[in-house]
Amino acid sequence: MFITSDLLEKYAKNECNAAEKASVEHWLRVIDLENEIIVSPQRLGVKEEIWNSIAAKTINAKPKMPNRFLYTALTTAACVVFGIISLHYYNSSTFGSQILVNNIHGQQIKRINIGNLSFLVEPGSQCNISTDFLGQANDIKFCGAVSVTSDSAAVREFNIGTGTSDCTDTYQDRVKLRKGQTYLAMTDDEYNVITATKEEIAEGLPRVFSARLSERFDL
């Protein structure tokens, strides 16, 4: 029987039959490397080199991760990302909370910070703030006078309108604020609702509106 590398590999894996095993073990005992006489220490070195070569292909070989494991990992990660996005955009009222600031009978301004927005609720006013599951204010209902200032590095968007139990006027707006901007909103007996940013007042908002805002917010 010829001694081949495949046969040696089978022997290393203990997959040889009795005849193959006997042939390999006999070959290992009589090997002389092209008829040169090998003394015992040399033979041990040669055998060790042979076994190291075989082991590199068999015993020490690391199995590759099946593609199905990689597929499962990628699918799981995609589901997690999709879940987070869905929670954020599905319905903020389902996963968020409501914060009521009642200053109807108060004499001092009430201040509250929610996420990266700061709210000032003037005396004689009420504000109901809805937050999403991340704790950011995204919907504001008010009656009276409320100012909102953004401290966000990115543009902050939120809904604001009337709708509390003490207010019958109907108003709804979508506001975008840059960092440092302040949005003012107030209900008014004559004009129902007046809103503007401080920049708009400084740039020349009609006097009838700017005067009322300045008086109500003590600007």
C-alpha positions in Angstrom: 0.0 0.0 0.0 1.3 3.4 -1.0 1.6 6.0 1.8 -0.1 9.2 0.6 -0.8 12.5 2.2 -4.5 11.6 2.1 -3.8 8.4 3.9 -1.8 10.2 6.5 -4.6 12.7 7.0 -7.1 9.9 7.5 -4.8 8.3 10.0 -4.5 11.6 11.9 -8.3 11.8 12.0 -8.5 8.2 13.2 -10.5 7.3 10.1 -8.3 4.5 8.8 -9.4 0.8 8.6 -7.3 -1.8 10.2 -5.2 -2.5 7.1 -4.5 1.2 6.4 -3.7 1.9 10.1 -1.1 -1.0 10.1 0.5 0.2 6.9 0.9 3.8 8.2 2.3 2.6 11.5 4.8 0.3 9.7 5.8 3.1 7.4 6.4 5.4 10.4 8.7 2.8 12.0 10.9 2.1 8.9 10.9 5.5 7.2 14.5 6.4 6.2 14.1 9.5 4.0 15.4 8.3 0.6 17.5 5.5 2.0 19.6 7.7 4.4 20.1 6.2 7.8 18.3 8.2 10.4 19.2 7.9 14.0 16.5 7.9 16.6 16.6 11.7 17.4 16.4 12.5 13.7 13.5 10.2 13.1 11.6 11.8 16.0 12.2 15.2 14.4 11.0 14.0 11.0 7.9 12.5 12.5 7.2 15.6 14.5 7.4 17.7 11.3 5.1 15.3 9.5 2.5 15.5 12.3 2.7 19.2 12.5 2.0 19.5 8.8 -1.0 17.2 9.1 -2.3 18.9 12.2 -2.3 22.2 10.4 -4.8 20.8 8.0 -6.9 18.8 10.4 -6.7 19.2 14.1 -6.0 22.9 14.3 -8.2 23.9 11.4 -11.0 26.3 12.5 -14.4 25.7 11.0 -16.0 28.6 9.2 -19.1 30.1 10.6 -22.1 28.9 8.5 -23.7 31.5 6.4 -27.0 30.9 8.2 -25.5 32.3 11.5 -24.4 35.5 9.7 -27.9 35.7 8.1 -29.5 35.3 11.5 -27.3 38.0 13.1 -28.0 40.5 10.3 -31.8 39.8 10.4 -31.9 40.3 14.2 -30.0 43.6 13.9 -32.4 44.8 11.2 -35.4 43.9 13.3 -34.1 45.9 16.3 -33.4 49.0 14.2 -36.9 48.7 12.6 -38.4 48.3 16.0 -36.8 51.5 17.3 -37.8 53.5 14.3 -41.4 52.2 14.5 -41.6 53.1 18.2 -40.5 56.6 17.4 -42.9 57.3 14.6 -45.9 55.0 15.3 -47.8 56.9 17.9 -46.2 59.1 20.4 -49.3 59.1 22.7 -49.0 55.3 23.0 -45.5 55.3 24.2 -45.1 58.8 25.6 -46.6 60.7 28.5 -48.6 63.9 29.3 -47.3 66.7 31.4 -49.8 69.3 32.6 -48.5 72.7 33.8 -51.5 74.5 35.4 -50.8 78.2 36.2 -54.3 79.5 35.8 -54.4 80.8 39.4 -50.7 81.5 39.7 -49.0 84.8 40.1 -45.5 83.8 39.0 -44.2 82.4 35.7 -43.8 78.6 35.8 -40.7 77.2 34.0 -40.2 73.6 32.9 -37.5 72.0 30.8 -38.5 68.9 28.7 -35.7 67.4 26.6 -34.1 70.2 24.7 -37.1 72.6 24.9 -37.7 75.1 27.7 -41.2 76.3 28.5 -42.4 79.4 30.3 -46.1 79.3 31.3 -47.3 82.7 32.2 -49.7 83.5 35.0 -53.3 82.8 34.1 -52.2 80.1 31.6 -52.3 76.3 31.2 -50.1 74.1 29.1 -50.4 70.3 28.3 -47.2 68.9 26.9 -47.1 65.4 25.2 -43.7 63.7 25.0 -42.6 60.8 22.9 -40.9 57.6 24.3 -37.5 59.4 24.2 -38.8 62.1 26.5 -38.9 64.9 23.8 -41.9 67.2 23.7 -43.7 66.9 20.4 -47.2 68.2 20.9 -48.3 71.2 23.0 -51.8 72.4 23.9 -52.2 75.7 25.7 -54.5 78.4 26.9 -53.2 81.8 28.0 -49.6 82.5 27.2 -46.7 80.1 26.7 -43.2 80.6 25.3 -40.9 77.8 24.0 -37.1 78.1 23.6 -35.0 75.5 21.9 -31.6 74.4 23.1 -31.2 71.7 20.4 -28.2 71.7 18.0 -30.6 70.5 15.3 -33.8 72.2 14.2 -36.6 71.2 16.6 -40.1 70.6 15.2 -43.3 70.3 17.3 -47.0 70.9 17.1 -48.6 73.6 19.2 -52.2 74.7 19.4 -55.1 75.5 21.7 -57.1 72.6 23.2 -57.1 72.6 26.9 -60.4 72.5 28.9 -60.1 76.3 29.7 -59.8 77.4 26.1 -62.4 77.4 23.4 -60.4 79.0 20.6 -59.2 76.6 17.8 -55.6 76.9 16.6 -53.0 74.5 15.4 -49.4 75.2 14.1 -46.3 73.3 13.2 -43.3 75.1 14.6 -39.6 74.8 13.6 -37.0 76.3 16.0 -33.3 76.7 15.7 -31.1 76.7 18.7 -31.6 79.8 20.8 -34.9 80.8 19.1 -38.0 81.5 21.2 -41.6 81.0 20.1 -44.4 83.0 21.7 -48.0 82.0 21.7 -51.0 83.6 23.4 -54.8 83.5 23.3 -56.4 86.9 22.8 -60.0 88.1 23.2 -59.9 90.1 20.0 -57.6 88.1 17.7 -58.1 84.6 19.2 -54.5 83.6 19.0 -51.3 85.6 18.4 -47.9 83.8 17.7 -44.5 84.9 16.7 -40.8 84.4 17.4 -38.8 87.0 19.1 -36.9 87.5 15.8 -40.1 88.2 14.0 -41.1 90.9 16.6 -37.7 92.5 16.2 -37.9 92.4 12.4 -41.1 94.4 12.3 -44.2 92.4 13.3 -47.3 94.5 12.9 -47.6 96.8 15.8 -51.0 95.6 16.9 -49.6 92.1 17.4 -46.1 92.9 18.7 -47.6 95.3 21.3 -49.9 92.6 22.7 -47.1 90.0 22.8 -44.7 92.4 24.4 -47.2 93.3 27.1 -48.2 89.8 27.8 -44.7 88.4 28.0 -43.2 91.5 29.5 -40.6 91.9 26.7 
